[in-house]
Amino acid sequence: MPAEATFLGTRIKNEHERIANLTSGQFDNDCDALARPECGYLTSLEVSYYVAEPELFTVWIDHTMSVPEYGISKSSSDMEGALLNLDGDWLDPCDVYEKVLHRPDLCDRNTVQVGVSGQKDIIPVYSILQAAGIPDLDARGSSNPKQELYNETIRFAGAVLVVSIDYTNENSFVEGNITYTISVQRVENAEYKGEELTPEPGVEDANRTIIDRHGLRIVIKQTGLVGRFDLG
């Protein structure tokens, strides 16, 4: 996974496979290796389960920006910022605990916060969903009835979210006074999953497991406009 993206699983499927005779479909001793063309892997057991309350997980977004020609370099804790909803309004990351979950006691405002100078940006997954206009993980995977994802939930199929961090100094006469906003867009009609094979590909074994993880791929995109006042 690239450094500018992370993954949060919501649904996991484990497929346990054994070497079998593909012609007869039987798990027999005639196929104890893959050297014979009629031998291959068949699923012997499939187990699926959902991750418990991934919406309550928190994401630490540690970001930096720099403008070398101006000698400006800032980390997220050096700047003030805000999390925005789709209407461009400020979104309190603790709001979901009070207004959606009705459990304000779950939010530690000394930890869960965005854009506070000297502090980390730690955001609940639920707040990231709210910023993208997604009510919860049980929302439809697509708003288009013609898409297959329309009949699947985000919790089931996964989704791709683009978190955009935009920097500016246009709101201050001080060149180095950089502020930022964080906004979230959902990639429409996109699901996401990752697969893991154990043992690793190329290892000949009588048994193997395919781990199929669906969930949220959170991609970070950084943009900005930083200027310098010049009367010349």
C-alpha positions in Angstrom: 0.0 0.0 0.0 1.5 3.4 -1.0 2.5 5.8 1.8 -0.3 8.2 0.7 -3.1 5.7 1.2 -4.3 3.4 3.9 -6.8 0.5 4.1 -9.5 -0.3 6.7 -11.2 -3.7 6.4 -15.0 -4.1 6.9 -15.6 -7.6 5.5 -13.2 -10.5 5.4 -13.6 -13.8 3.6 -11.2 -16.7 4.1 -11.2 -19.5 1.5 -9.4 -22.6 2.6 -8.3 -24.6 -0.4 -6.8 -28.1 -0.9 -5.2 -29.8 -3.8 -7.8 -31.9 -5.6 -8.5 -33.8 -8.7 -10.2 -31.2 -10.9 -11.7 -33.8 -13.2 -13.5 -35.7 -10.4 -13.7 -32.8 -8.0 -12.5 -35.2 -5.2 -9.8 -34.5 -2.6 -7.9 -37.8 -3.0 -4.4 -39.0 -2.5 -3.7 -39.1 -6.3 -3.2 -35.4 -6.2 -0.6 -34.7 -3.5 1.2 -32.3 -5.8 0.4 -29.9 -8.6 2.7 -31.5 -11.2 -0.2 -33.4 -12.9 -2.5 -31.3 -15.2 -5.7 -32.7 -13.6 -4.6 -31.5 -10.2 -5.3 -28.1 -8.8 -6.8 -26.3 -5.8 -10.5 -26.5 -4.8 -12.3 -24.7 -2.0 -12.8 -27.0 1.0 -14.1 -24.4 3.5 -15.3 -20.7 3.2 -15.7 -18.4 6.2 -16.9 -14.8 6.0 -17.3 -12.3 8.8 -17.6 -8.5 9.3 -15.2 -6.4 11.3 -16.8 -5.1 14.5 -17.6 -1.4 14.5 -14.8 -0.1 12.1 -16.6 3.3 12.1 -15.3 3.9 15.6 -11.7 3.4 14.6 -9.7 6.6 14.4 -7.3 7.7 11.7 -4.2 9.9 12.5 -3.5 12.0 9.4 0.1 13.2 9.9 0.9 15.6 7.0 3.5 18.2 6.0 3.9 20.9 3.4 6.8 22.9 2.1 7.5 25.8 -0.3 11.3 25.7 -0.7 11.6 28.9 -2.7 9.9 30.8 0.2 11.7 28.9 2.9 8.4 27.6 4.3 8.1 24.1 5.8 5.3 23.1 8.1 4.0 20.0 9.8 0.3 19.5 10.6 0.9 20.4 14.3 2.5 23.7 13.2 -0.7 24.9 11.5 -4.4 25.4 12.1 -7.1 23.8 10.0 -10.6 22.4 9.7 -12.5 19.4 8.5 -15.2 20.3 6.0 -18.4 18.6 4.9 -19.6 18.6 1.3 -21.2 22.0 1.8 -17.9 23.5 2.8 -19.0 23.9 6.5 -16.8 23.1 9.4 -17.4 19.6 10.8 -16.6 18.9 14.4 -15.1 15.3 14.5 -16.8 14.7 17.8 -20.3 15.5 16.5 -20.9 12.0 15.3 -20.5 10.7 18.9 -23.3 13.0 20.1 -25.6 13.5 17.1 -25.4 10.0 15.5 -24.3 7.6 18.1 -25.8 9.5 21.1 -22.6 8.7 23.0 -20.7 11.9 23.6 -18.8 10.2 26.4 -16.9 8.2 23.8 -15.2 11.2 22.3 -12.1 12.5 24.1 -11.7 16.0 22.8 -8.1 16.0 24.0 -7.4 13.4 21.4 -10.1 13.5 18.7 -9.6 16.9 17.0 -8.6 18.5 13.7 -6.6 21.7 13.0 -5.5 22.5 16.5 -2.0 23.9 16.6 0.4 21.8 18.5 -1.9 18.7 18.3 -2.3 15.7 16.1 -5.2 15.4 13.5 -7.0 12.3 14.8 -10.4 11.7 13.1 -13.0 8.9 13.6 -13.8 6.9 10.5 -17.4 7.9 11.1 -16.5 11.5 10.7 -14.6 10.8 7.5 -17.8 9.1 6.2 -19.9 12.1 7.3 -17.5 14.5 5.5 -18.0 12.5 2.3 -21.8 12.7 2.7 -22.0 9.0 3.6 -24.4 8.4 6.5 -22.8 5.0 7.5 -21.2 1.9 6.1 -24.6 0.4 5.4 -25.3 2.9 2.7 -25.6 1.7 -0.8 -22.4 1.1 -2.7 -23.7 3.2 -5.6 -26.4 5.8 -6.1 -27.0 4.5 -9.6 -29.7 1.7 -9.7 -28.1 0.4 -12.9 -24.8 -0.4 -11.1 -24.3 -3.8 -9.4 -23.0 -1.9 -6.3 -26.5 -0.3 -5.9 -27.6 -3.6 -4.3 -24.6 -3.9 -2.1 -23.6 -1.9 1.0 -20.3 -0.2 1.5 -19.7 -2.5 4.5 -20.0 -5.4 2.1 -18.2 -4.2 -1.0 -15.9 -1.5 0.2 -15.3 2.0 -1.2 -12.6 4.5 -2.2 -12.4 7.8 -0.3 -10.2 10.7 -1.4 -9.1 12.9 1.5 -7.9 16.2 0.1 -5.8 18.5 2.2 -5.6 22.1 0.8 -3.1 24.6 2.2 -3.1 28.4 1.8 -1.8 31.6 3.3 -4.3 33.8 1.6 -6.2 34.5 4.8 -3.2 36.3 6.4 -0.7 39.0 5.7 2.0 36.9 7.4 3.6 34.8 4.7 4.4 31.8 6.9 0.9 31.7 8.5 -0.4 28.6 6.7 -3.8 27.1 7.3 -5.4 24.1 5.8 -8.8 22.4 5.2 -9.5 18.7 4.9 -12.4 17.5 2.7 -13.5 14.1 1.6 -14.9 12.8 -1.7 -16.2 9.3 -2.4 -15.2 7.8 -5.8 -18.6 6.9 -7.3 -19.2 3.3 -8.4 -15.9 2.1 -6.9 -15.4 -0.8 -4.5 -12.2 -1.9 -3.0 -10.6 -5.2 -1.8 -7.2 -6.7 -1.2 -6.2 -10.3 -1.4 -3.6 -12.2 0.5 -2.4 -15.7 -0.3 -0.9 -18.0 2.3 1.5 -19.6 1.8 3.1 -17.2 -0.7 2.6 -17.8 -4.4 5.1 -20.3 -5.8 5.1 -22.4 -2.6 3.7 -25.8 -3.4 1.6 -26.9 -0.5 -1.3 -29.3 -0.1 -3.3 -26.5 1.6 -3.6 -22.8 1.2 -5.8 -19.9 2.3 -7.0 -16.9 0.2 -7.8 -14.0 2.5 -10.2 -11.6 0.7 -10.6 -8.2 2.5 -13.2 -5.7 1.4 -13.1 -2.2 3.0 -12.3 1.5 2.8 -9.3 2.6 0.8 -8.5 6.1 2.1 -6.3 8.1 -0.3 -4.6 11.3 0.7 -4.2 14.1 -1.8 -2.4 17.3 -1.0 -2.8 20.6 -2.9 -2.3 24.3 -2.0 -1.9 27.9 -3.0 0.8 29.8 -1.1 1.7 33.3 -2.3 4.0 36.2 -1.4 3.1 39.9 -1.4 5.3 41.9 -3.8 5.0 45.6 -4.6 7.8 45.3 -7.2 
